[in-house]
Amino acid sequence: MHSAFGRARAEAPVEPDRQEASRWAVEELSKPVYRDAQPDWLTDLWRQFAEWLRSLGSGDPAMDSGLAVPAIGVTILVLIAVAILLARPRLNARRRRADGDDVDADPSVSPAEYRRLAGAAAARSEWRTAVVEQFRAIVRAAEDRAIIDPLPGRTADEVAGQLAGAFSGHAPELRRAARVFDGIRYGSADATARDHAGVVALDQLLETAKPDYGRPAADNLALPR
């Protein structure tokens, strides 16, 4: 009986008081995983929330909100979940940049400049460089037209998928261009003049195309009789 009672005491869940819970929360929210890649407004929110928790832990009666420890715990879990959801895309983008598998289209370089770089590389028969720069021109042109949002760390496949949603009629060409780009930049594939010509043609088509955002089927809806 005594040993069973001892085990029950040992296995009893830890129930921190309000000050202990607030201290744990401050320590948890101070971890780098919640600080990294979060927008400025979320940083300010974290700071204000942490200050509030510290005020609870200080035992100041004027700052006592009367919240129970479970309520504080639920609030912390919700905020952590929001932080993870907001930070994950940015952390993934950083990871892709570190791995070197993003398109790496510099927002300070215009589409025209990327096209010039591609043309100069083609004139030297440097087809790999020509294809890469021409694909970047497509990305920058789409960003300038607000068809896709500027997003560091985006891969060629992601670009193709997003642009296919805006130019559904050119989805096969976009996927093909992304495969060529990936094969050249991240693999050992060689590029040819034909590869470059294909990306140039796609760039020209998209420049004059009007985004349809995948709505062809809606245009064919039968009118009620």
C-alpha positions as a Markdown table, in Angstrom:
| # | Residue | x | y | z |
|---|---|---|---|---|
| 1 | Met | 0.0 | 0.0 | 0.0 |
| 2 | His | 2.8 | 2.4 | 1.0 |
| 3 | Ser | 4.7 | 1.7 | -2.3 |
| 4 | Ala | 1.5 | 2.2 | -4.4 |
| 5 | Phe | 0.9 | 5.5 | -2.6 |
| 6 | Gly | 4.5 | 6.5 | -3.3 |
| 7 | Arg | 4.1 | 5.7 | -7.0 |
| 8 | Ala | 0.9 | 7.7 | -7.2 |
| 9 | Arg | 2.6 | 10.7 | -5.7 |
| 10 | Ala | 5.6 | 10.3 | -8.0 |
| 11 | Glu | 3.3 | 10.1 | -11.1 |
| 12 | Ala | 1.1 | 13.0 | -10.1 |
| 13 | Pro | 1.1 | 15.7 | -12.8 |
| 14 | Val | 3.0 | 18.9 | -12.1 |
| 15 | Glu | 0.6 | 21.8 | -11.5 |
| 16 | Pro | 2.6 | 25.0 | -11.6 |
| 17 | Asp | 1.2 | 28.1 | -9.8 |
| 18 | Arg | 0.6 | 31.3 | -11.7 |
| 19 | Gln | 4.1 | 32.7 | -11.3 |
| 20 | Glu | 5.7 | 29.4 | -12.4 |
| 21 | Ala | 3.4 | 29.2 | -15.4 |
| 22 | Ser | 4.3 | 32.7 | -16.5 |
| 23 | Arg | 8.0 | 32.0 | -16.1 |
| 24 | Trp | 7.8 | 28.9 | -18.2 |
| 25 | Ala | 5.8 | 30.8 | -20.9 |
| 26 | Val | 8.4 | 33.6 | -21.1 |
| 27 | Glu | 11.2 | 31.0 | -21.4 |
| 28 | Glu | 9.3 | 29.1 | -24.1 |
| 29 | Leu | 8.5 | 32.2 | -26.2 |
| 30 | Ser | 12.1 | 33.3 | -26.0 |
| 31 | Lys | 13.4 | 30.3 | -27.9 |
| 32 | Pro | 15.0 | 31.1 | -31.3 |
| 33 | Val | 12.4 | 29.0 | -33.2 |
| 34 | Tyr | 9.7 | 31.6 | -32.4 |
| 35 | Arg | 11.9 | 34.6 | -32.9 |
| 36 | Asp | 13.4 | 33.6 | -36.3 |
| 37 | Ala | 11.6 | 34.7 | -39.4 |
| 38 | Gln | 8.7 | 36.3 | -37.7 |
| 39 | Pro | 7.4 | 39.7 | -39.0 |
| 40 | Asp | 7.9 | 42.9 | -37.1 |
| 41 | Trp | 4.4 | 43.1 | -35.8 |
| 42 | Leu | 4.6 | 39.6 | -34.4 |
| 43 | Thr | 7.9 | 40.5 | -32.7 |
| 44 | Asp | 6.1 | 43.4 | -31.0 |
| 45 | Leu | 3.2 | 41.1 | -30.0 |
| 46 | Trp | 5.6 | 38.6 | -28.4 |
| 47 | Arg | 7.4 | 41.4 | -26.5 |
| 48 | Gln | 4.1 | 42.8 | -25.1 |
| 49 | Phe | 2.8 | 39.4 | -24.2 |
| 50 | Ala | 6.1 | 38.5 | -22.5 |
| 51 | Glu | 6.0 | 41.7 | -20.5 |
| 52 | Trp | 2.5 | 40.9 | -19.4 |
| 53 | Leu | 3.5 | 37.4 | -18.3 |
| 54 | Arg | 6.4 | 38.9 | -16.4 |
| 55 | Ser | 4.0 | 41.2 | -14.6 |
| 56 | Leu | 1.9 | 38.2 | -13.6 |
| 57 | Gly | 5.0 | 36.5 | -12.3 |
| 58 | Ser | 6.1 | 39.6 | -10.3 |
| 59 | Gly | 3.2 | 39.1 | -7.9 |
| 60 | Asp | 2.1 | 42.7 | -8.3 |
| 61 | Pro | -1.5 | 42.8 | -7.1 |
| 62 | Ala | -2.2 | 45.7 | -9.4 |
| 63 | Met | -1.3 | 43.6 | -12.4 |
| 64 | Asp | -3.1 | 40.5 | -11.3 |
| 65 | Ser | -5.5 | 39.6 | -14.1 |
| 66 | Gly | -7.2 | 36.8 | -12.1 |
| 67 | Leu | -6.6 | 34.3 | -15.0 |
| 68 | Ala | -6.2 | 30.7 | -13.9 |
| 69 | Val | -3.1 | 28.8 | -14.9 |
| 70 | Pro | -4.9 | 26.6 | -17.5 |
| 71 | Ala | -6.2 | 29.8 | -19.2 |
| 72 | Ile | -2.7 | 31.1 | -19.5 |
| 73 | Gly | -1.5 | 27.8 | -20.8 |
| 74 | Val | -4.2 | 27.8 | -23.5 |
| 75 | Thr | -3.2 | 31.3 | -24.5 |
| 76 | Ile | 0.4 | 30.3 | -24.8 |
| 77 | Leu | -0.4 | 27.3 | -27.0 |
| 78 | Val | -2.5 | 29.4 | -29.3 |
| 79 | Leu | 0.2 | 32.0 | -29.7 |
| 80 | Ile | 2.8 | 29.4 | -30.3 |
| 81 | Ala | 0.7 | 27.8 | -33.0 |
| 82 | Val | 0.2 | 31.1 | -34.7 |
| 83 | Ala | 3.9 | 31.8 | -34.6 |
| 84 | Ile | 4.7 | 28.4 | -36.2 |
| 85 | Leu | 2.2 | 28.9 | -39.0 |
| 86 | Leu | 3.5 | 32.4 | -39.7 |
| 87 | Ala | 7.2 | 31.6 | -39.4 |
| 88 | Arg | 7.2 | 28.2 | -41.3 |
| 89 | Pro | 7.0 | 29.7 | -44.9 |
| 90 | Arg | 9.9 | 32.1 | -44.1 |
| 91 | Leu | 11.9 | 29.4 | -42.4 |
| 92 | Asn | 11.3 | 27.1 | -45.4 |
| 93 | Ala | 12.4 | 29.9 | -47.7 |
| 94 | Arg | 15.6 | 30.3 | -45.7 |
| 95 | Arg | 16.3 | 26.6 | -45.8 |
| 96 | Arg | 15.8 | 26.5 | -49.6 |
| 97 | Arg | 18.2 | 29.4 | -50.0 |
| 98 | Ala | 20.7 | 27.7 | -47.8 |
| 99 | Asp | 20.3 | 24.5 | -49.9 |
| 100 | Gly | 20.7 | 26.5 | -53.1 |
| 101 | Asp | 17.5 | 25.2 | -54.8 |
| 102 | Asp | 15.6 | 28.5 | -55.2 |
| 103 | Val | 15.3 | 30.5 | -58.4 |
| 104 | Asp | 17.3 | 33.4 | -56.9 |
| 105 | Ala | 15.6 | 36.1 | -58.9 |
| 106 | Asp | 17.0 | 39.4 | -57.5 |
| 107 | Pro | 14.1 | 41.9 | -57.0 |
| 108 | Ser | 16.5 | 44.8 | -57.7 |
| 109 | Val | 17.2 | 43.4 | -61.2 |
| 110 | Ser | 14.6 | 44.3 | -63.8 |
| 111 | Pro | 13.2 | 41.7 | -66.2 |
| 112 | Ala | 14.8 | 43.7 | -69.1 |
| 113 | Glu | 18.2 | 43.3 | -67.5 |
| 114 | Tyr | 17.7 | 39.6 | -67.0 |
| 115 | Arg | 16.8 | 39.3 | -70.6 |
| 116 | Arg | 19.9 | 41.3 | -71.6 |
| 117 | Leu | 22.0 | 38.9 | -69.5 |
| 118 | Ala | 20.4 | 35.9 | -71.1 |
| 119 | Gly | 20.9 | 37.3 | -74.6 |
| 120 | Ala | 24.6 | 38.1 | -73.9 |
| 121 | Ala | 25.1 | 34.5 | -72.6 |
| 122 | Ala | 23.4 | 33.1 | -75.7 |
| 123 | Ala | 25.6 | 35.2 | -77.9 |
| 124 | Arg | 28.6 | 33.4 | -76.3 |
| 125 | Ser | 26.8 | 30.0 | -76.6 |
| 126 | Glu | 26.6 | 29.7 | -72.8 |
| 127 | Trp | 23.2 | 28.1 | -73.0 |
| 128 | Arg | 23.0 | 27.1 | -69.3 |
| 129 | Thr | 23.5 | 30.6 | -68.2 |
| 130 | Ala | 21.1 | 31.9 | -70.9 |
| 131 | Val | 18.3 | 29.6 | -69.8 |
| 132 | Val | 18.7 | 30.4 | -66.1 |
| 133 | Glu | 18.7 | 34.2 | -66.7 |
| 134 | Gln | 15.8 | 34.0 | -69.1 |
| 135 | Phe | 13.7 | 32.0 | -66.5 |
| 136 | Arg | 14.5 | 34.7 | -63.9 |
| 137 | Ala | 13.3 | 37.3 | -66.4 |
| 138 | Ile | 9.9 | 35.4 | -66.4 |
| 139 | Val | 9.8 | 35.5 | -62.6 |
| 140 | Arg | 10.7 | 39.1 | -62.3 |
| 141 | Ala | 8.2 | 40.1 | -65.0 |
| 142 | Ala | 5.4 | 38.3 | -63.2 |
| 143 | Glu | 6.3 | 40.0 | -60.0 |
| 144 | Asp | 6.3 | 43.4 | -61.6 |
| 145 | Arg | 2.9 | 42.7 | -63.0 |
| 146 | Ala | 1.7 | 41.7 | -59.5 |
| 147 | Ile | 0.7 | 38.3 | -60.9 |
| 148 | Ile | 2.8 | 36.6 | -58.2 |
| 149 | Asp | 4.1 | 38.1 | -55.0 |
| 150 | Pro | 7.9 | 38.5 | -54.6 |
| 151 | Leu | 9.0 | 35.6 | -52.4 |
| 152 | Pro | 12.6 | 34.8 | -51.5 |
| 153 | Gly | 13.5 | 31.2 | -51.7 |
| 154 | Arg | 10.8 | 30.2 | -54.2 |
| 155 | Thr | 11.7 | 27.2 | -56.4 |
| 156 | Ala | 11.2 | 26.9 | -60.1 |
| 157 | Asp | 8.4 | 24.3 | -59.6 |
| 158 | Glu | 6.6 | 26.7 | -57.3 |
| 159 | Val | 6.9 | 29.5 | -59.9 |
| 160 | Ala | 5.5 | 27.2 | -62.5 |
| 161 | Gly | 2.6 | 26.2 | -60.3 |
| 162 | Gln | 1.7 | 29.7 | -59.4 |
| 163 | Leu | 2.0 | 31.0 | -63.0 |
| 164 | Ala | 0.0 | 28.1 | -64.3 |
| 165 | Gly | -2.8 | 29.2 | -62.0 |
| 166 | Ala | -2.7 | 32.6 | -63.8 |
| 167 | Phe | -2.0 | 31.4 | -67.3 |
| 168 | Ser | -3.7 | 28.0 | -67.5 |
| 169 | Gly | -3.3 | 27.8 | -71.2 |
| 170 | His | 0.5 | 27.8 | -70.8 |
| 171 | Ala | 0.8 | 25.4 | -67.9 |
| 172 | Pro | 2.6 | 22.6 | -69.9 |
| 173 | Glu | 5.2 | 25.1 | -71.2 |
| 174 | Leu | 5.7 | 26.5 | -67.6 |
| 175 | Arg | 6.3 | 23.0 | -66.2 |
| 176 | Arg | 8.7 | 22.2 | -69.0 |
| 177 | Ala | 10.7 | 25.4 | -68.4 |
| 178 | Ala | 10.9 | 24.6 | -64.7 |
| 179 | Arg | 12.2 | 21.1 | -65.4 |
| 180 | Val | 14.8 | 22.5 | -67.7 |
| 181 | Phe | 15.8 | 25.1 | -65.2 |
| 182 | Asp | 16.1 | 22.6 | -62.4 |
| 183 | Gly | 18.1 | 20.2 | -64.5 |
| 184 | Ile | 20.5 | 22.8 | -65.6 |
| 185 | Arg | 21.1 | 24.6 | -62.3 |
| 186 | Tyr | 20.8 | 21.8 | -59.8 |
| 187 | Gly | 21.7 | 18.8 | -61.9 |
| 188 | Ser | 24.3 | 17.9 | -64.5 |
| 189 | Ala | 22.0 | 18.5 | -67.5 |
| 190 | Asp | 23.4 | 20.5 | -70.4 |
| 191 | Ala | 21.4 | 23.2 | -72.1 |
| 192 | Thr | 21.0 | 23.8 | -75.8 |
| 193 | Ala | 20.0 | 26.7 | -78.1 |
| 194 | Arg | 16.6 | 25.0 | -78.4 |
| 195 | Asp | 16.2 | 25.1 | -74.6 |
| 196 | His | 16.9 | 28.8 | -74.5 |
| 197 | Ala | 14.6 | 29.5 | -77.4 |
| 198 | Gly | 11.8 | 27.7 | -75.7 |
| 199 | Val | 12.1 | 29.8 | -72.5 |
| 200 | Val | 12.4 | 33.0 | -74.6 |
| 201 | Ala | 9.2 | 32.0 | -76.5 |
| 202 | Leu | 7.5 | 31.4 | -73.2 |
| 203 | Asp | 8.6 | 34.7 | -71.8 |
| 204 | Gln | 7.2 | 36.5 | -74.9 |
| 205 | Leu | 3.9 | 34.6 | -74.7 |
| 206 | Leu | 3.4 | 35.5 | -71.0 |
| 207 | Glu | 4.3 | 39.1 | -71.6 |
| 208 | Thr | 1.3 | 39.6 | -73.9 |
| 209 | Ala | -1.0 | 37.1 | -72.2 |
| 210 | Lys | -3.8 | 38.3 | -70.0 |
| 211 | Pro | -4.1 | 36.3 | -66.7 |
| 212 | Asp | -7.1 | 34.1 | -66.6 |
| 213 | Tyr | -6.5 | 32.5 | -63.2 |
| 214 | Gly | -7.7 | 29.1 | -64.3 |
| 215 | Arg | -11.2 | 30.3 | -65.4 |
| 216 | Pro | -11.6 | 28.8 | -68.8 |
| 217 | Ala | -14.2 | 26.3 | -67.6 |
| 218 | Ala | -16.3 | 29.2 | -66.1 |
| 219 | Asp | -16.5 | 30.8 | -69.6 |
| 220 | Asn | -18.2 | 27.7 | -70.9 |
| 221 | Leu | -21.0 | 27.6 | -68.4 |
| 222 | Ala | -24.3 | 27.1 | -70.2 |
| 223 | Leu | -26.8 | 30.0 | -69.9 |
| 224 | Pro | -30.2 | 29.2 | -68.3 |
| 225 | Arg | -33.0 | 28.8 | -70.8 |
